[in-house]
Amino acid sequence: MDDGEGTLSIALFSGTDDKLNAATLLVVGAAALGRKVDILLQYWALDAFRAGNLTKDHGLAPEAGPDGAVAVRRLLASGGGQHWSTVLDQAKQLGEVHVHACSLSMDLLGLDRSDLDPLVDDVEGVTAFMLAADGQLVFI
Amino acid sequence: MTEIATDQVIDARGMACPGPLMSLIGAIRQSQVGTVIEVWSSDQGSATDIPAWVAKAHHDLIEVVEEDGFTRFRVRKAR
């Protein structure tokens, strides 16, 4: 199924639920089409992936504003949407999706490997991430 | 033309993107080659995403039927 379009590399920096949701939709779409996906969790995205933290309320990006917040709450209340962590889990079962924790961000937040959710595969430096980035790089 | 029978129906109405497509992919993976699966979706994204995935994965899109408030996609697992 892989037509050799290269890896989709996502530097995931933001830790708000809307951005995490938008990112995981890209991930699952790429995985469904057989593309390899590499995610590097940095800063506030990494904080969202701490064990026991996934499904907490991570708020919304500032640009959401009050009207945007209402729209997101309405979508969640409809029950039709799945939590982004569930979508990411599906993507990992579907294809070759790897989630790496940025080593510098680990230091910044004072985290150890055991502090992270099992959805995170390993801890990696930016060089290893960039070496594997043979396709597009997306920053969210 | 002989009517093609549906083997399995997935009612994914009310699921948001990418739920219906994920349900289809899961069902295709668990079925035998030749199985005809029908997905019902009220998600607008399915109109583009399901045909795109079926083509990319080299299965057969038998038909797309617009109903009242949802769409039926009939797919045959081809490999």
Backbone of each chain as ProteinMPNN parsed JSONL, in Angstrom:
{"seq_chain_A": "MDDGEGTLSIALFSGTDDKLNAATLLVVGAAALGRKVDILLQYWALDAFRAGNLTKDHGLAPEAGPDGAVAVRRLLASGGGQHWSTVLDQAKQLGEVHVHACSLSMDLLGLDRSDLDPLVDDVEGVTAFMLAADGQLVFI", "coords_chain_A": {"N_chain_A": [[0.829, -1.198, 0.0], [2.124, 1.126, 0.394], [3.203, 3.833, -1.378], [5.597, 5.011, -1.385], [5.776, 7.685, -0.459], [7.149, 8.8, 1.523], [8.05, 9.589, 4.937], [5.732, 11.054, 7.213], [6.494, 13.586, 9.217], [5.912, 14.894, 12.359], [6.307, 17.601, 14.379], [5.211, 18.017, 17.422], [4.119, 20.459, 19.352], [2.222, 21.931, 20.709], [-0.094, 21.771, 23.426], [-2.831, 21.844, 23.669], [-6.248, 20.706, 23.551], [-7.613, 21.069, 21.086], [-5.58, 21.411, 19.162], [-4.135, 19.059, 19.521], [-6.057, 17.274, 18.746], [-6.463, 18.009, 16.034], [-3.938, 17.36, 15.059], [-3.816, 14.562, 15.48], [-5.752, 13.713, 13.718], [-4.544, 14.191, 11.251], [-2.496, 12.363, 11.527], [-3.818, 9.861, 11.649], [-5.032, 9.834, 9.174], [-2.825, 9.772, 7.422], [-1.696, 7.355, 8.231], [-3.699, 5.583, 7.501], [-3.413, 5.604, 4.796], [-1.14, 4.248, 4.479], [1.23, 5.503, 5.053], [4.269, 6.117, 6.78], [4.507, 7.473, 10.027], [6.033, 9.807, 12.114], [6.169, 11.132, 15.268], [7.198, 13.827, 17.204], [7.215, 14.7, 20.465], [7.074, 17.743, 22.033], [7.664, 20.199, 24.561], [4.597, 21.468, 25.594], [2.959, 19.643, 24.443], [4.191, 17.282, 25.128], [3.76, 17.342, 27.85], [1.031, 16.822, 27.929], [1.051, 14.14, 27.405], [1.807, 12.848, 29.667], [1.648, 10.167, 32.006], [-1.622, 9.301, 32.873], [-2.59, 11.746, 32.195], [-3.707, 12.101, 29.702], [-6.55, 12.222, 29.061], [-7.421, 14.379, 30.433], [-8.724, 17.757, 30.788], [-7.354, 19.792, 28.476], [-7.673, 22.31, 27.606], [-8.094, 24.97, 25.121], [-6.601, 26.345, 22.123], [-5.529, 29.807, 22.105], [-6.676, 31.209, 19.955], [-9.165, 30.107, 19.65], [-11.181, 31.383, 21.134], [-14.233, 32.545, 22.804], [-16.532, 31.769, 21.272], [-15.528, 29.729, 19.675], [-14.847, 27.885, 21.632], [-17.354, 27.137, 22.521], [-18.289, 25.851, 20.229], [-16.561, 23.655, 20.074], [-17.185, 22.323, 22.458], [-19.783, 21.628, 21.874], [-19.436, 19.771, 19.839], [-18.12, 17.727, 21.251], [-20.082, 17.072, 23.092], [-21.953, 15.939, 21.449], [-21.177, 13.378, 21.109], [-20.286, 12.142, 18.872], [-17.677, 12.477, 18.139], [-14.389, 11.133, 18.684], [-12.1, 10.901, 21.424], [-8.903, 12.479, 21.109], [-6.758, 10.896, 21.929], [-7.703, 8.318, 21.69], [-8.053, 8.173, 18.941], [-5.398, 8.388, 18.149], [-4.374, 6.041, 19.218], [-5.742, 4.188, 17.64], [-4.6, 4.835, 15.171], [-2.012, 3.952, 15.591], [-2.411, 1.236, 15.699], [-3.184, 0.797, 13.175], [-1.173, 1.437, 11.327], [2.275, 2.28, 10.644], [3.175, 4.035, 13.084], [4.944, 6.147, 15.118], [5.63, 7.425, 18.34], [7.569, 9.774, 19.787], [9.296, 11.042, 22.611], [10.65, 14.177, 23.136], [13.941, 14.601, 24.124], [15.061, 16.863, 25.304], [12.814, 18.287, 26.117], [11.895, 16.511, 27.989], [13.797, 16.845, 30.0], [13.308, 19.519, 30.565], [10.724, 19.428, 31.678], [11.218, 17.844, 33.752], [10.889, 15.051, 33.602], [10.705, 11.449, 33.672], [11.152, 8.385, 31.835], [9.261, 6.598, 32.859], [7.256, 8.243, 33.646], [5.622, 8.714, 31.553], [2.811, 8.214, 29.315], [1.836, 4.978, 27.996], [1.408, 5.229, 25.244], [3.499, 6.619, 24.242], [6.436, 5.818, 22.564], [9.254, 5.96, 22.832], [12.163, 7.819, 24.048], [13.724, 10.472, 22.438], [16.309, 12.28, 20.691], [16.483, 15.425, 18.877], [18.074, 15.124, 16.619], [18.049, 12.406, 15.845], [15.361, 12.271, 15.227], [15.215, 14.085, 13.062], [16.894, 12.783, 11.257], [15.354, 10.621, 10.538], [13.398, 11.887, 9.165], [12.332, 11.852, 6.213], [10.443, 12.902, 4.601], [7.709, 15.2, 4.49], [7.788, 17.792, 6.983], [5.903, 18.714, 9.68], [4.811, 21.272, 11.793], [3.138, 21.615, 14.751]], "CA_chain_A": [[0.0, 0.0, 0.0], [2.986, 2.297, 0.464], [3.683, 4.264, -2.681], [6.88, 5.663, -1.2], [5.664, 9.138, -0.331], [8.007, 9.235, 2.607], [7.518, 9.701, 6.289], [5.143, 12.307, 7.673], [7.097, 13.898, 10.514], [5.159, 15.953, 13.034], [6.816, 18.141, 15.626], [3.994, 18.392, 18.134], [4.558, 21.374, 20.406], [1.064, 22.457, 21.441], [-0.721, 20.795, 24.299], [-4.263, 22.067, 23.851], [-7.023, 19.605, 22.976], [-7.951, 21.28, 19.671], [-4.4, 21.155, 18.323], [-3.827, 17.628, 19.607], [-7.065, 16.593, 17.929], [-6.163, 18.268, 14.621], [-2.724, 16.613, 14.732], [-4.063, 13.119, 15.4], [-6.516, 13.442, 12.486], [-3.53, 14.078, 10.19], [-1.759, 11.11, 11.754], [-4.621, 8.679, 11.294], [-5.223, 9.889, 7.723], [-1.59, 9.3, 6.79], [-1.533, 5.93, 8.547], [-4.688, 4.833, 6.706], [-2.907, 5.528, 3.429], [0.081, 3.45, 4.482], [2.437, 6.304, 5.258], [4.905, 6.064, 8.084], [4.373, 8.737, 10.746], [6.907, 10.0, 13.266], [5.73, 12.29, 16.052], [8.114, 14.228, 18.278], [6.477, 15.481, 21.458], [7.882, 18.766, 22.674], [7.027, 21.148, 25.47], [3.275, 21.272, 26.209], [2.411, 18.385, 23.916], [4.749, 16.208, 25.955], [3.068, 17.398, 29.146], [-0.276, 16.172, 27.76], [1.268, 12.695, 27.297], [2.216, 12.257, 30.943], [0.742, 9.096, 32.431], [-2.806, 9.769, 33.58], [-2.907, 13.112, 31.783], [-4.251, 12.143, 28.337], [-7.959, 12.593, 28.891], [-7.777, 15.577, 31.204], [-9.064, 18.921, 29.973], [-6.138, 20.529, 28.155], [-8.024, 23.633, 27.119], [-8.055, 25.22, 23.684], [-5.666, 27.379, 21.69], [-6.099, 31.146, 22.336], [-7.489, 31.686, 18.825], [-10.511, 29.529, 19.711], [-12.117, 32.397, 21.635], [-15.428, 31.999, 23.462], [-17.415, 31.103, 20.307], [-14.865, 28.485, 19.292], [-14.95, 26.96, 22.758], [-18.73, 26.624, 22.507], [-18.401, 24.924, 19.102], [-15.855, 22.413, 20.424], [-17.972, 21.648, 23.499], [-20.96, 21.064, 21.222], [-18.979, 18.562, 19.13], [-17.841, 16.691, 22.247], [-21.338, 16.667, 23.704], [-22.73, 15.147, 20.488], [-20.765, 11.986, 21.241], [-19.841, 11.598, 17.593], [-16.228, 12.567, 18.014], [-13.618, 10.347, 19.633], [-10.986, 11.633, 22.03], [-7.716, 12.391, 20.259], [-5.866, 9.799, 22.347], [-8.28, 7.099, 21.109], [-7.742, 8.215, 17.502], [-3.967, 8.098, 18.013], [-4.215, 4.611, 19.485], [-6.211, 3.513, 16.414], [-3.596, 5.06, 14.125], [-0.86, 3.101, 15.877], [-2.782, -0.142, 15.351], [-3.452, 0.781, 11.734], [0.022, 1.534, 10.5], [3.569, 2.46, 11.305], [3.136, 5.342, 13.744], [5.789, 6.149, 16.305], [5.55, 8.625, 19.163], [8.816, 9.96, 20.516], [9.365, 12.171, 23.535], [11.871, 14.971, 22.93], [14.762, 14.46, 25.339], [15.241, 18.17, 25.946], [11.562, 18.611, 26.805], [11.856, 15.634, 29.173], [14.603, 17.531, 31.014], [12.606, 20.752, 30.908], [9.577, 19.139, 32.537], [11.668, 16.983, 34.851], [10.198, 13.774, 33.456], [11.416, 10.204, 33.451], [10.397, 7.517, 30.911], [8.137, 5.962, 33.57], [6.217, 9.251, 33.872], [4.874, 8.921, 30.313], [1.777, 7.265, 28.924], [2.346, 3.916, 27.113], [1.327, 5.611, 23.821], [4.827, 7.118, 23.862], [7.286, 4.66, 22.303], [10.612, 6.112, 23.352], [12.703, 9.164, 24.189], [14.604, 10.653, 21.29], [16.826, 13.622, 20.475], [16.022, 15.997, 17.611], [18.885, 14.658, 15.495], [17.49, 11.122, 15.411], [14.069, 12.585, 14.605], [15.469, 14.697, 11.757], [17.491, 11.774, 10.385], [14.269, 9.765, 10.04], [12.435, 12.737, 8.464], [12.643, 11.848, 4.781], [9.296, 13.483, 3.881], [7.337, 16.51, 5.01], [7.838, 18.04, 8.428], [4.797, 19.587, 10.066], [4.957, 21.771, 13.164], [1.821, 21.962, 15.287]], "C_chain_A": [[0.869, 1.255, 0.0], [3.528, 2.646, -0.91], [4.959, 5.081, -2.553], [6.804, 7.171, -1.119], [6.502, 9.663, 0.826], [7.272, 9.386, 3.914], [6.841, 11.053, 6.502], [5.699, 12.547, 9.071], [6.363, 15.071, 11.139], [5.867, 16.34, 14.316], [5.61, 18.702, 16.365], [4.393, 19.163, 19.384], [3.394, 21.759, 21.316], [0.367, 21.376, 22.257], [-2.196, 21.024, 24.529], [-5.042, 21.009, 23.076], [-7.357, 19.808, 21.497], [-6.765, 20.971, 18.761], [-4.003, 19.683, 18.361], [-4.808, 16.838, 18.753], [-6.778, 16.769, 16.436], [-4.941, 17.452, 14.181], [-3.022, 15.122, 14.567], [-4.916, 12.768, 14.186], [-5.568, 13.336, 11.296], [-2.808, 12.741, 10.292], [-2.565, 9.908, 11.265], [-4.891, 8.645, 9.785], [-4.009, 9.361, 6.987], [-1.413, 7.804, 7.01], [-2.486, 5.075, 7.715], [-4.204, 4.659, 5.278], [-1.551, 4.824, 3.367], [1.354, 4.244, 4.66], [2.967, 6.135, 6.671], [4.776, 7.444, 8.738], [5.293, 8.736, 11.964], [6.462, 11.259, 13.998], [6.768, 12.574, 17.127], [7.337, 15.134, 19.226], [7.417, 16.456, 22.146], [7.025, 19.628, 23.593], [5.636, 20.702, 25.936], [2.566, 20.049, 25.639], [2.925, 17.224, 24.752], [4.04, 16.167, 27.305], [1.717, 16.688, 29.076], [-0.146, 14.653, 27.729], [1.853, 12.1, 28.577], [1.17, 11.23, 31.346], [-0.414, 9.693, 33.235], [-3.281, 11.143, 33.155], [-3.709, 13.198, 30.491], [-5.65, 12.729, 28.25], [-8.389, 13.764, 29.779], [-8.131, 16.717, 30.247], [-7.791, 19.735, 29.735], [-6.427, 21.912, 27.58], [-7.912, 23.745, 25.609], [-7.027, 26.301, 23.374], [-6.323, 28.748, 21.851], [-7.005, 31.608, 21.192], [-8.901, 31.116, 18.827], [-11.536, 30.588, 20.132], [-13.345, 31.751, 22.242], [-16.343, 31.232, 22.495], [-16.835, 29.752, 19.883], [-14.979, 27.439, 20.38], [-16.336, 26.332, 22.811], [-18.88, 25.568, 21.408], [-17.73, 23.583, 19.423], [-16.646, 21.636, 21.467], [-19.195, 20.971, 22.895], [-20.587, 19.754, 20.505], [-18.756, 17.425, 20.123], [-19.137, 16.156, 22.84], [-22.162, 15.785, 22.767], [-22.355, 13.674, 20.548], [-20.239, 11.38, 19.965], [-18.341, 11.58, 17.439], [-15.53, 11.702, 19.053], [-12.516, 11.214, 20.214], [-9.73, 11.434, 21.18], [-6.796, 11.238, 20.647], [-6.375, 8.463, 21.816], [-7.954, 7.019, 19.625], [-6.264, 7.873, 17.287], [-3.685, 6.616, 18.239], [-4.637, 3.79, 18.265], [-5.169, 3.635, 15.311], [-2.39, 4.158, 14.33], [-1.151, 1.642, 15.543], [-2.89, -0.304, 13.84], [-2.174, 0.738, 10.906], [1.271, 1.748, 11.318], [3.641, 3.869, 11.869], [3.973, 5.275, 15.011], [5.709, 7.494, 17.022], [6.813, 8.707, 20.008], [8.701, 11.162, 21.445], [10.693, 12.868, 23.314], [12.685, 14.978, 24.235], [14.944, 15.789, 26.068], [13.989, 18.569, 26.724], [11.379, 17.739, 28.05], [12.612, 16.299, 30.326], [13.873, 18.774, 31.528], [11.491, 20.505, 31.912], [9.952, 18.226, 33.698], [11.035, 15.607, 34.813], [11.17, 12.617, 33.245], [10.535, 9.355, 32.529], [9.132, 6.945, 31.576], [7.007, 6.956, 33.863], [5.287, 9.395, 32.675], [3.836, 7.846, 30.065], [2.372, 6.216, 27.978], [2.211, 4.228, 25.614], [2.666, 6.148, 23.316], [5.774, 5.923, 23.735], [8.671, 4.777, 22.922], [10.974, 7.589, 23.527], [13.782, 9.333, 23.119], [15.119, 12.091, 21.249], [16.366, 14.131, 19.124], [16.814, 15.47, 16.412], [18.358, 13.326, 14.948], [16.166, 11.343, 14.698], [14.281, 13.149, 13.202], [16.078, 13.702, 10.773], [16.417, 10.898, 9.756], [13.284, 10.547, 9.178], [12.783, 12.832, 6.979], [11.476, 12.39, 3.941], [8.995, 14.861, 4.441], [7.503, 16.584, 6.522], [6.769, 19.08, 8.763], [5.001, 19.995, 11.511], [3.602, 22.234, 13.679], [1.947, 22.349, 16.75]], "O_chain_A": [[0.395, 2.334, -0.358], [4.229, 1.847, -1.531], [5.362, 5.764, -3.494], [7.668, 7.867, -1.652], [6.541, 10.87, 1.064], [6.044, 9.321, 3.982], [7.326, 12.077, 6.022], [5.404, 11.795, 10.0], [6.213, 16.121, 10.515], [6.016, 15.527, 15.228], [5.058, 19.733, 15.982], [4.928, 18.601, 20.341], [3.555, 21.896, 22.528], [0.254, 20.226, 21.833], [-2.77, 20.475, 25.469], [-4.561, 20.482, 22.073], [-7.385, 18.845, 20.732], [-6.926, 20.344, 17.714], [-3.584, 19.125, 17.347], [-4.436, 15.852, 18.115], [-6.84, 15.809, 15.667], [-4.91, 16.919, 13.072], [-2.54, 14.491, 13.627], [-4.825, 11.654, 13.67], [-5.761, 12.487, 10.425], [-2.544, 12.078, 9.289], [-2.046, 9.048, 10.553], [-4.97, 7.572, 9.187], [-4.142, 8.591, 6.035], [-1.03, 7.074, 6.096], [-2.129, 3.981, 7.277], [-4.545, 3.677, 4.619], [-0.898, 4.811, 2.324], [2.447, 3.721, 4.442], [2.202, 6.026, 7.63], [4.923, 8.466, 8.067], [5.319, 7.78, 12.739], [6.388, 12.333, 13.401], [7.168, 11.678, 17.87], [6.863, 16.201, 18.835], [8.413, 16.066, 22.755], [5.815, 19.755, 23.407], [5.508, 19.673, 26.599], [1.676, 19.487, 26.278], [2.182, 16.289, 25.05], [3.756, 15.094, 27.837], [1.302, 16.035, 30.034], [-1.118, 13.946, 27.994], [2.34, 10.969, 28.569], [-0.021, 11.387, 31.076], [-0.206, 10.486, 34.153], [-4.264, 11.655, 33.69], [-4.319, 14.227, 30.202], [-5.901, 13.632, 27.452], [-9.572, 14.093, 29.861], [-7.866, 16.641, 29.048], [-7.22, 20.296, 30.67], [-5.516, 22.6, 27.12], [-7.669, 22.762, 24.91], [-6.634, 27.071, 24.25], [-7.545, 28.854, 21.746], [-7.987, 32.314, 21.423], [-9.754, 31.592, 18.078], [-12.621, 30.676, 19.557], [-13.485, 30.529, 22.2], [-16.869, 30.176, 22.844], [-17.558, 28.764, 19.752], [-15.181, 26.257, 20.103], [-16.48, 25.146, 23.107], [-19.507, 24.529, 21.614], [-18.253, 22.519, 19.091], [-16.764, 20.415, 21.369], [-19.601, 19.893, 23.328], [-21.324, 18.769, 20.559], [-19.157, 16.289, 19.868], [-19.283, 14.955, 23.065], [-22.973, 14.98, 23.223], [-23.114, 12.816, 20.096], [-19.793, 10.233, 19.959], [-17.792, 10.765, 16.697], [-16.019, 11.554, 20.173], [-12.051, 12.153, 19.568], [-9.518, 10.365, 20.607], [-6.126, 10.665, 19.788], [-5.58, 7.57, 21.523], [-7.623, 5.953, 19.107], [-5.922, 7.152, 16.35], [-2.866, 6.013, 17.544], [-3.974, 2.818, 17.901], [-4.886, 2.669, 14.602], [-1.81, 3.657, 13.366], [-0.252, 0.898, 15.151], [-2.711, -1.396, 13.301], [-2.124, 0.056, 9.882], [1.324, 1.446, 12.51], [4.114, 4.789, 11.202], [3.731, 4.434, 15.877], [5.72, 8.554, 16.396], [7.091, 7.833, 20.83], [8.083, 12.17, 21.102], [11.743, 12.225, 23.305], [12.173, 15.318, 25.302], [14.978, 15.832, 27.298], [14.07, 19.109, 27.828], [10.785, 18.17, 29.038], [12.147, 16.318, 31.465], [13.823, 19.046, 32.727], [11.323, 21.259, 32.871], [9.108, 17.878, 34.524], [10.682, 15.05, 35.853], [12.275, 12.777, 32.727], [9.326, 9.57, 32.447], [8.082, 6.824, 30.945], [5.921, 6.553, 34.281], [4.283, 10.104, 32.749], [3.961, 6.717, 30.539], [3.308, 6.518, 27.237], [2.837, 3.556, 24.795], [2.936, 6.136, 22.115], [5.907, 5.12, 24.659], [9.198, 3.81, 23.471], [10.192, 8.481, 23.198], [14.631, 8.463, 22.923], [14.446, 13.009, 21.717], [15.9, 13.345, 18.299], [16.277, 15.381, 15.308], [18.238, 13.149, 13.736], [15.875, 10.693, 13.694], [13.603, 12.74, 12.259], [15.804, 13.774, 9.575], [16.534, 10.481, 8.604], [12.426, 9.951, 8.528], [13.445, 13.775, 6.545], [11.52, 12.341, 2.712], [9.903, 15.602, 4.819], [7.378, 15.589, 7.235], [6.743, 20.175, 8.2], [5.326, 19.163, 12.357], [2.991, 23.138, 13.11], [0.948, 22.678, 17.39]]}, "seq_chain_B": "MTEIATDQVIDARGMACPGPLMSLIGAIRQSQVGTVIEVWSSDQGSATDIPAWVAKAHHDLIEVVEEDGFTRFRVRKAR", "coords_chain_B": {"N_chain_B": [[-27.901, -7.229, -14.974], [-26.615, -8.705, -12.098], [-27.742, -8.413, -8.779], [-25.613, -7.317, -6.219], [-24.931, -8.825, -3.226], [-24.932, -7.596, 0.13], [-22.663, -8.297, 2.722], [-22.114, -7.406, 5.259], [-23.195, -4.806, 7.398], [-22.253, -1.629, 8.482], [-23.244, 0.62, 10.759], [-22.433, 3.716, 10.98], [-23.472, 6.134, 11.484], [-23.648, 9.395, 12.842], [-21.148, 9.299, 13.901], [-18.132, 11.144, 14.136], [-15.666, 12.434, 11.813], [-12.536, 10.779, 11.932], [-14.148, 8.514, 12.214], [-16.143, 6.806, 10.753], [-14.601, 5.886, 8.528], [-12.514, 4.613, 9.862], [-13.931, 2.547, 11.065], [-14.698, 1.117, 8.818], [-12.186, 0.32, 7.794], [-11.298, -1.337, 9.863], [-13.212, -3.387, 9.728], [-12.779, -4.385, 7.159], [-10.236, -5.427, 7.425], [-10.716, -7.588, 9.065], [-12.148, -9.324, 7.53], [-12.869, -11.758, 4.895], [-11.402, -12.036, 1.594], [-13.401, -10.732, -0.984], [-15.62, -10.214, 0.482], [-18.466, -8.158, 0.961], [-18.929, -5.034, 2.216], [-20.939, -2.642, 3.809], [-21.055, 0.718, 4.592], [-22.633, 3.07, 6.629], [-22.778, 6.476, 6.746], [-22.9, 9.707, 8.255], [-21.132, 11.65, 8.215], [-19.556, 14.339, 6.643], [-16.963, 14.263, 5.65], [-16.537, 11.665, 4.869], [-17.398, 11.403, 2.259], [-15.312, 12.124, 0.605], [-13.151, 10.839, 1.799], [-13.618, 8.026, 2.171], [-13.922, 6.921, -0.545], [-11.321, 7.652, -1.437], [-9.6, 6.218, 0.249], [-10.383, 3.579, -0.317], [-9.635, 3.335, -3.009], [-6.881, 3.721, -2.809], [-6.157, 1.567, -1.212], [-6.703, -0.436, -2.873], [-9.215, -1.772, -3.052], [-12.667, -2.492, -3.985], [-14.976, -0.015, -4.836], [-18.218, -0.37, -4.833], [-20.704, 0.959, -4.919], [-22.043, 4.26, -4.24], [-24.462, 5.607, -2.362], [-26.744, 8.145, -1.907], [-28.665, 8.825, 0.882], [-31.424, 9.894, 2.965], [-30.05, 12.219, 4.82], [-27.777, 10.73, 5.271], [-25.068, 8.73, 3.889], [-24.597, 5.8, 1.933], [-22.001, 3.578, 1.576], [-20.768, 1.099, -0.445], [-18.523, -1.504, -0.342], [-16.184, -3.778, -1.68], [-13.996, -6.182, -0.456], [-10.977, -6.625, -1.974], [-8.547, -7.849, -1.937]], "CA_chain_B": [[-26.865, -7.204, -13.946], [-27.021, -9.363, -10.859], [-27.623, -7.602, -7.565], [-24.529, -7.778, -5.338], [-25.431, -8.878, -1.851], [-24.076, -7.042, 1.191], [-22.401, -9.286, 3.771], [-22.035, -6.78, 6.58], [-23.537, -3.381, 7.418], [-21.726, -0.869, 9.619], [-23.996, 1.858, 10.928], [-21.528, 4.682, 11.618], [-24.134, 7.439, 11.49], [-23.428, 10.128, 14.089], [-19.715, 9.32, 14.222], [-17.391, 12.223, 13.475], [-14.461, 12.097, 11.068], [-12.54, 9.771, 10.87], [-14.782, 7.304, 12.751], [-16.699, 5.862, 9.771], [-13.523, 5.254, 7.744], [-11.801, 3.685, 10.744], [-14.784, 1.371, 11.229], [-14.603, 0.355, 7.564], [-10.859, -0.3, 7.708], [-11.287, -2.442, 10.827], [-14.056, -4.483, 9.223], [-12.107, -4.955, 5.98], [-9.092, -6.208, 7.909], [-11.156, -8.827, 9.71], [-13.0, -10.129, 6.655], [-12.248, -12.528, 3.818], [-11.443, -11.411, 0.267], [-14.7, -10.922, -1.643], [-16.69, -9.757, 1.373], [-19.024, -6.847, 0.638], [-19.247, -4.301, 3.446], [-21.656, -1.395, 3.565], [-20.909, 1.674, 5.705], [-23.56, 4.2, 6.632], [-22.091, 7.602, 7.384], [-23.486, 11.051, 8.139], [-19.991, 12.568, 8.257], [-19.292, 14.876, 5.301], [-15.628, 13.879, 5.222], [-16.566, 10.322, 4.279], [-17.644, 11.514, 0.816], [-14.005, 12.129, -0.066], [-12.162, 9.959, 2.435], [-13.846, 6.594, 1.939], [-13.468, 6.551, -1.897], [-9.861, 7.81, -1.557], [-8.93, 5.096, 0.909], [-10.699, 2.337, -1.041], [-8.796, 3.319, -4.213], [-5.484, 3.577, -2.394], [-5.963, 0.224, -0.657], [-7.023, -1.364, -3.976], [-10.455, -2.529, -2.915], [-13.633, -2.033, -4.989], [-16.125, 0.762, -4.386], [-19.306, -0.858, -5.682], [-21.616, 2.079, -5.148], [-22.24, 5.281, -3.222], [-25.878, 5.965, -2.471], [-27.194, 9.211, -1.003], [-29.962, 8.623, 1.521], [-31.88, 11.092, 3.665], [-29.222, 12.549, 5.97], [-26.543, 9.946, 5.35], [-24.635, 8.118, 2.635], [-24.204, 4.383, 2.041], [-20.84, 3.211, 0.75], [-20.631, -0.361, -0.502], [-17.122, -1.791, -0.66], [-15.813, -5.185, -1.703], [-12.583, -6.445, -0.163], [-10.48, -7.188, -3.228], [-7.244, -8.519, -1.8]], "C_chain_B": [[-27.399, -7.808, -12.65], [-26.809, -8.428, -9.681], [-26.516, -8.171, -6.685], [-24.997, -7.694, -3.89], [-24.41, -8.285, -0.878], [-23.919, -8.083, 2.294], [-22.484, -8.674, 5.168], [-22.382, -5.301, 6.47], [-22.944, -2.744, 8.675], [-22.504, 0.438, 9.69], [-23.128, 2.846, 11.713], [-22.15, 6.069, 11.63], [-23.955, 8.099, 12.852], [-21.974, 10.161, 14.497], [-19.045, 10.447, 13.456], [-16.186, 11.652, 12.736], [-13.328, 11.82, 12.052], [-13.208, 8.457, 11.274], [-15.317, 6.327, 11.718], [-15.619, 5.144, 8.952], [-12.761, 4.244, 8.604], [-12.605, 2.404, 10.956], [-14.708, 0.483, 9.993], [-13.264, -0.387, 7.488], [-10.775, -1.503, 8.654], [-12.054, -3.645, 10.313], [-13.395, -5.173, 8.032], [-10.969, -5.873, 6.435], [-9.523, -7.556, 8.452], [-11.943, -9.728, 8.782], [-12.199, -10.829, 5.563], [-12.312, -11.721, 2.515], [-12.785, -11.735, -0.387], [-15.873, -10.447, -0.808], [-17.157, -8.359, 0.965], [-19.506, -6.177, 1.927], [-19.888, -2.978, 3.078], [-21.529, -0.509, 4.798], [-21.949, 2.764, 5.543], [-22.887, 5.333, 7.389], [-22.843, 8.904, 7.182], [-22.39, 12.107, 8.198], [-19.65, 13.022, 6.836], [-17.94, 14.45, 4.748], [-15.587, 12.523, 4.538], [-16.708, 10.372, 2.758], [-16.339, 11.534, 0.023], [-13.09, 11.033, 0.473], [-12.37, 8.478, 2.138], [-13.462, 6.202, 0.508], [-11.944, 6.65, -2.056], [-9.129, 6.626, -0.931], [-9.161, 3.788, 0.15], [-9.827, 2.216, -2.295], [-7.342, 3.048, -3.842], [-5.191, 2.154, -1.904], [-6.311, -0.865, -1.675], [-8.165, -2.323, -3.656], [-11.425, -1.966, -3.948], [-14.75, -1.236, -4.328], [-17.275, 0.408, -5.32], [-20.296, 0.258, -5.979], [-21.648, 3.021, -3.955], [-23.666, 5.781, -3.393], [-26.234, 7.016, -1.432], [-28.566, 8.856, -0.448], [-30.354, 9.927, 2.21], [-31.016, 11.312, 4.915], [-27.984, 11.698, 6.146], [-26.222, 9.335, 3.984], [-24.248, 6.668, 2.899], [-23.054, 4.131, 1.071], [-20.734, 1.695, 0.751], [-19.259, -0.695, -1.086], [-16.884, -3.299, -0.667], [-14.322, -5.317, -1.415], [-11.993, -7.22, -1.342], [-9.16, -7.946, -3.085], [-6.927, -8.801, -0.326]], "O_chain_B": [[-28.484, -7.464, -12.18], [-25.797, -7.731, -9.609], [-26.484, -9.375, -6.432], [-25.401, -6.637, -3.405], [-23.201, -8.448, -1.039], [-24.897, -8.677, 2.747], [-22.871, -9.337, 6.131], [-21.919, -4.618, 5.556], [-23.111, -3.253, 9.783], [-22.426, 1.263, 8.78], [-23.091, 2.818, 12.943], [-21.445, 7.069, 11.769], [-24.093, 7.45, 13.889], [-21.59, 10.962, 15.35], [-19.341, 10.682, 12.284], [-15.749, 10.532, 13.001], [-13.173, 12.613, 12.981], [-12.873, 7.402, 10.736], [-14.996, 5.14, 11.777], [-15.713, 3.941, 8.713], [-12.406, 3.161, 8.139], [-12.04, 1.312, 11.021], [-14.661, -0.743, 10.098], [-13.219, -1.572, 7.159], [-10.248, -2.555, 8.289], [-11.605, -4.784, 10.445], [-13.445, -6.397, 7.91], [-10.776, -6.959, 5.888], [-8.805, -8.547, 8.324], [-12.372, -10.803, 9.199], [-11.024, -10.538, 5.339], [-13.16, -10.843, 2.355], [-13.245, -12.876, -0.345], [-16.984, -10.293, -1.314], [-16.343, -7.487, 0.661], [-20.376, -6.695, 2.627], [-19.445, -2.284, 2.163], [-21.854, -0.926, 5.91], [-22.125, 3.315, 4.456], [-22.475, 5.166, 8.537], [-23.356, 9.182, 6.098], [-22.671, 13.306, 8.228], [-19.477, 12.198, 5.938], [-17.777, 14.291, 3.538], [-14.704, 12.26, 3.722], [-16.205, 9.498, 2.052], [-16.275, 11.021, -1.094], [-12.357, 10.388, -0.277], [-11.408, 7.754, 1.882], [-12.73, 5.226, 0.34], [-11.341, 5.82, -2.737], [-8.171, 6.1, -1.497], [-8.24, 2.985, -0.005], [-9.336, 1.132, -2.611], [-6.663, 2.246, -4.484], [-4.114, 1.61, -2.151], [-6.225, -2.057, -1.379], [-8.097, -3.517, -3.947], [-11.066, -1.066, -4.707], [-15.391, -1.705, -3.388], [-17.299, 0.842, -6.472], [-20.679, 0.48, -7.128], [-21.33, 2.645, -2.827], [-24.028, 6.313, -4.442], [-26.051, 6.809, -0.232], [-29.51, 8.617, -1.201], [-29.682, 10.946, 2.049], [-31.228, 10.667, 5.941], [-27.213, 11.92, 7.079], [-27.018, 9.421, 3.048], [-23.66, 6.34, 3.93], [-23.147, 4.444, -0.116], [-20.624, 1.074, 1.808], [-18.891, -0.234, -2.166], [-17.331, -4.01, 0.233], [-13.493, -4.656, -2.041], [-12.443, -8.319, -1.667], [-8.717, -8.608, -4.023], [-5.874, -9.359, -0.017]]}, "name": "protein", "num_of_chains": 2, "seq": "MDDGEGTLSIALFSGTDDKLNAATLLVVGAAALGRKVDILLQYWALDAFRAGNLTKDHGLAPEAGPDGAVAVRRLLASGGGQHWSTVLDQAKQLGEVHVHACSLSMDLLGLDRSDLDPLVDDVEGVTAFMLAADGQLVFIMTEIATDQVIDARGMACPGPLMSLIGAIRQSQVGTVIEVWSSDQGSATDIPAWVAKAHHDLIEVVEEDGFTRFRVRKAR"}
